[in-house]
Amino acid sequence: MAEIFKDIKKIEYAGKNTKNPLAFRYYDADRIIMGKKMSEHLPFAMAWWHNLCAAGTDMFGRDTADKSFGTEKGTMAHAKAKVDAGFEFMQKLGIGYFCFHDVDIVPEAENINETNRRLDEITDYMLEKMKDTGIKCLWGTANMFSNPRFMNGAGSTNSLDVYCFAAAQIKKALELTVKLGGRGYVFWGGREGYETLLNTDVKFEQENIAALMKMAVEYGRSIGFTGDFYIEPKPKEPMKHQYDFDAATAIGFLRQYGLDRDFKLNIEANHATLAGHTFRHELRISAINEMLGSIDANQGDYLLGWDTDEFPYDVYESTMCMYEVLKAGGLTGGFNFDAKNRRPSNTYEDMFHAYILGMDTFALGLIKAAELIEDGELDSFVEKKYESFKGELGQRIRTGNATLAELADRAAEMGSCPTPDSGRQEYLEGIVNRVMFG
């Protein structure tokens, strides 16, 4: 096999002062942070679809990057070339995992039987590469949003035939995930929502989505899948209203239909901001509900109202992300770079620059988040903020043993209205700046 990225050597850690653009400044895989190697805190994954498939097309223009890798697109030769390129790319960056949709890895055929044959062929080839390199599958999923058959949704479709086709794709994608040893399986509800309520039975559609997920869990467990199933919340685009709007909505859905024992959430930074939340908010809500599973590491453009999937470069955001992850005890999944180069960044070298940027951003975020935790001032402030509940009455409130009447009696005995303590937000933000930049 010919080397595809022949002008790019293995990317090494060179320290923060290096002038080498093809070296890590902060990602030092073996550096110990809070008792674990950086690589263990940050199990990075390559997104097959963006890195090996996306070529810069947007609604106003065609491809700007060549992702043919020396072959004809839409062929099995091209599918194998993407495998060669992907594993060479991951090896040179020291990335240990990849994520995939079914139609990322092979061209879809006219019928599902031929598509499945192609999937079997290409995953046999991927397995060879995995054995040779030690690279693993983080998670798999089925693309049930791109093809026109899914214009009214997959689980939420009004067509029984489309629903069955979606089930068949999930069945095969689960089999492939097990075959490749994937740690998770994701439901990305690309078109599970509606444009108008005038033609929509929301209860019917949500019940059908839940039924499809239950069948997937039953089948997955029956073939030996022991990992987590994930929902990836997303508020809009392409549907005006999507049923998995944010973490809280997705958690409510999972609990309503008894899916919470098998599912966790795959949180994407860009989706969080589209929902009007911060990235860390979605992580915190997931964590306190014991449903923080995996992360799609990217960021959006705050001036644009759609999913731009940019490589993460905001160290403040990555620090707050890693603060939440460390406080939650880590992830069962990993950090998948669901991100793509900007359209004018169209060379192979740009692909490496993008991943170096993303990996360094999260490595520096990990370093600073650990410093924030070890500094202890934020934790100390939060603990003190709620200390009035540490007394006997406060503890009975917390355990559900107080009554409304006795609380009212306590208020009547005060003699004057209570005054709350300062939240000292600016003081705390100053602590973060001191640790990050001091």
N, C-alpha and C positions, 0 to 999 in steps of 0.2 A: 504494500500500500504506500503510495507516494505521500510525502508530508504536505499537508494542505497549507498550514500557516508557517511556511518554511523560514520566513524572515523574523519570526517571533521565537525567542528562546523561553525557557521555563522562567516564570515570574517568581522572583525571590524577594524576601524581606530585606530592605536596605536601610531602614531607619528614617525618621521624620525629616532629616536634613538632606536626603538624597535629591539629586537633580535628575535622576534617571526616571523618565516618564513611564517606563515599563518595569517598575519595581514597586513593591508595597512599602508604604511609609509607616503604617500602623498595624497591619495584619501580620502578626508573628504567630504562626500556628501553634508553636510549642510554649509560648509565654503563659505562665500560670497566673490566672486571675481568680481570686476567691476560691482557691483550691482546685481549679480545673484548668485544663489547657484551653487556650482561646478557640482552637478548632472544635472542642467539645461544646463550648458555649454557643458557637456559631456554626452549626452544620449547614453550610451553604449549598444551594442547589441551582443548577442551570435550568431555565425554562426553555424547553425544546422549541415551543411555538415562536417565541420572540427571537431567540438567538439564532436559530437555524432556519426559520421560515420567513419571518417578517423582513421585507426588503424595502421598506420606506414608502409603500403605497399609502396614499390618503385619498379622501373624497375628491381632491382637486388634481391629483396627479399619480402617475404610475411609478413603478419601482425606481429607486435610485441606487440600491445596493445589489450586488451580484451574490445571490445565495444558491447558485446552481452547483457550486463546488465542482465545476468541470464536467457536468453531466446535463442531460436534458430533463428539465423539470416535468413533474407529473409521471415519472417512471419509477420502477423499482430500483433502477440503477441510481437514480437521484436519492431515493430513500436510504440506500446503503451509503451513499456519499455523505449524507447528513449524519449518519451514525459515525462514520470515520471522522468527520469534522468535529462532531460534538465531543467525542471521547478524547481526541487530540487537544481540543480547547480546554476541557476540564482538567486533563493531566497537566497542561502547561500552567494553569492557574491554581492547581492544588485544590480543586473543588471536588467534594466527595459524593455529591448526589445530583440527580436530575429529576425533573417532573415532565409529564407528557399528557397530551390528549391523544385519543386514538387516531384521528385524522392528521395529526402533526407528523406521525412517523411513517405513514404510507398514504399514497393517493387513494381516495375513495373510488371504488368501482361502481358499475351500474347496478349490481345486486350485492346484498350483504354477505352472501356466501363467499364471493370472490374477495370482498374486502377482508373478511375474516381469514381467508387463506393467506392473503398478503401480510396481515398482522402476525400470523404465526411465523411466516418466513422471516420477517424483519426482526421480531423479538428473539428468534433463535440466534440471529446475527448479533443482536445487542447483548445477549447472554454471554457470547464468546468474548466480547469486549469487556464486559463486566468482570469475567473471570480473570482476564489478562491484566486488568488495571486496578481491581478492587473498588471501583466506583459503583455506587448503589442507587437504587430507585427510592426517592423520597415518597412520592405519591403519583398515582395515575388518575385519570378521569376520562369522560367521554364528551366530545364536542357535540352538544345538542342545542346549538344556537346559530351556527353559520349557515347550514343548509336551508334553502327555502321551505323544506317540509316542516321546519320548526318555527315558522313565522308566527304561529299562535301558541308557541310554547311546546315543551316536551311532556313533562308531567302535567302541565296545565292545559294541554291541547284539548280541543273539542272533538278531535278525530281519534277513534279507537285504533285505526291502523297506524297512525303516527305514534300513539302511545305505545303500541306493541313494538314498533321499530325502535323507539327510545329504550324500551326494556331490553331489547336485543343488544343494543349498543352498550348499555350498562353491564349486561351479563358478560359480554366479551371483554370489556375494559377491566372488569373485576378479575376475570381469569388471567388477563395479561399482568395485572398488578401483582397477583399472587405468584405468577410465573417469574416475574422479575424481582420478587422479594420486597415489594413496596411497603413502606411503613404506614401509609394512609391511602384513603380513597376520597376524592373530593366531588361534591355536588356543587357545581358552579351554575347557579340558576340564571343563565344569560337572558332567557326570554320567559321566565316564569313570573308573569305579571300581566298587566293589562294597559291598554291605551285609553279605554273609556268604559265606564260602568254600564253604559247603555246596552252593551252586548255581552256582559260578563256576569257569571254566577260565581262569585268569589268563594263561597263555601264549597261548592262542587269542585272547583279547581284546587283549592288547598287540600281537600280530602284526597283527591287523586294524586297529588304530589306526595302526600304522606304515605299513601298506599304503595306507590312506586319505591319510596325509600325503605319501607318495611320489607318489601320483597327483596330489595337489594341486600339488606342486612341479613335476611334469612339465607339467601343464596351465598353471599360472601362467607358467612360462618360455615356453611355446609361444605365449602371447598377449601377450608383451612385458612381463611383470612382472619388474622388475629389483631390487626391494627385498628386504628381509629377511622371512622367515617367522619368527614368534615362537611359543614356548610360554609360557603364563603359569602358573607353578607355583601350586598351591593345595592345602593339606593335607587339608581336610575341608569339609563343607557344600557341596553337599547330601549327597554320598555319605560314608559312614563312613570308607572308605579310598579315596583317589583316587590314580591312577597317577602324577600329576605332583606329588607331595607337596611337594617343595622344589626348589631350584636344582640341588643335587647329583643328586637322583633324576632330574630332567628331563634333565640333561646326560648321565647314564649311559644313559638311554633313547635319546637322539638318537645317541649314539656306537654303541650296540649295533646300531641299525638303519640306520647309514650316512646319517643325516639332518643331521649336524652341519655339513656344508658349506653348507647353505642356511638353517639355523635359528639364531636367537639366542633370548635369553630376555627376556620382558617381566615385570619384577619389580614386584609390588605390595607396598606396605608392610604392609598389613593381613594379607595372606597370609603374609608372613614371620613375623609374631608368632604367627599361628595355628599355624605349624609349629614353634614353640618357638625361633625364631631372632630375632636383631635384623634390622632392615631392612638395616643396613650389612653384616651377614654375608652375606645373599643377594646383595647387590651385589658384594661382594669375591669370593665364589665364582664368580659369573658372569664377572667381569672377568679373574680369573687364568686362566680357561679360554677367554678371548677370545670370550665369548658374552653380554656385556652389551649389550643392544640398546635397550630402552625401559623406561619406568617408569610405573606407575600410582600417582599421587601421592595418597595418602590416609593415614589411620591408623585403628587400632582402639581399642576400649576394653579395657584390660588386665583389667577386672573381668568381662568378658563373653567367652564362648567361641565367638563367631560373628563373621561378617564384617559389622561395623557401617558400614564405608565412610564414616567421618567426614572432614570437611575437615581437612587438616593444620594444626595450630597449635603443635606441639611444635618449637621452634626448635633444641633440642639434636639431635633426630632429623634435622631437615632439614640441619643443619650436617654431621652425620656422613655423611648421604647425599651431599651435594655434595662432601665431602672425597673420597669414593670415586669419584664421577663425574669430578672434576677430575684425580685421580691416574690414572684409566683413560683420560684423553684425550677425555672427552665421550661422547655417545651417538650412535648412528646413527638413533635414534628421537627421542622427546621425552618430555614430562611431561604425561600425560593425567590430568585430575582425575576419576578413577573414584570420585567422592564425591557424597554427597547431603546436602541439608539435613536437620537433625533434624525429626521429625514436627511439633513445634509451631512450627517456623520456616517459615511457610506463605505468605509474601507474595513478590511479585516483588522487592521490595527485599532480602529475605533471601537470594535467589539471588545478588545482587550482593555482599552482605556476605560470603557464603561464598567466592566466588572472590577477592575482595580479600584475605581472610584467607589463603587458600591461596597466592596469588601472592606476598604479602608475606612469608609464612613461608619460602618457598623462596628468595626474594630475599635475605632476611637470612641464611639458611643459606649461600647462595653467598658473600656478603660475608665471613662468619666463617670459612668453609672456606678461602677464599683467604688470609685472614690467618694461619690455622694453617699453611698450606703455606709462606707467605712467612716466617713466624716461624722455621721450620726445626728447632725442637727435637725434634718428634716423629720426623721423618725421621732426624735425627742420632742419636737414641737407638736407633732400630731398626737403623740401620747398624752402630752400635757393638756392639749386642747379639750380632751374628753374626760379629764380626771374627775370632774364633778360627779360622774356616773360610777366612780369606784366605791362610793359609800354603800351602806346597807340598802337604802331606798333605790339607788341607781341600779344596783345589782338585781333587785327584785323586778325592776322594770325590764332589764335585759333578759331575765329568765322567764318573763311572762307571768309573774306572781304578784304584780301590783294591781290596784284597782283605780279606776278613774276618780272615785270619791276621795280616796286618801291623797291622791295627787292634788285634787282641788283643795282639800284641807291644808296641805302644805303651802299652797299658794296664798290661802287666806291668812296664814300665820306670819307671812313675810313682812307685812306692815307697809311695804313699798314695792313698786314694780322692779323686777330684776333688770340688770344691765349686762349684756353679754360682753365677753372679752374680744379684743381686737383679733382679726384674722391674720394681720401682718403679712399680707400677700407680697408687698414690695420688698419687705425684709427677706422673705423666703426666696424670691426671685433673685435677690442679690447674693444669697448663699449659692444658688446654682451657678451664677456668673462667676463667683469667686473660685468655685471648684473647677469650672470649665476653663476659665481664662487666666486665673490668678497665678 
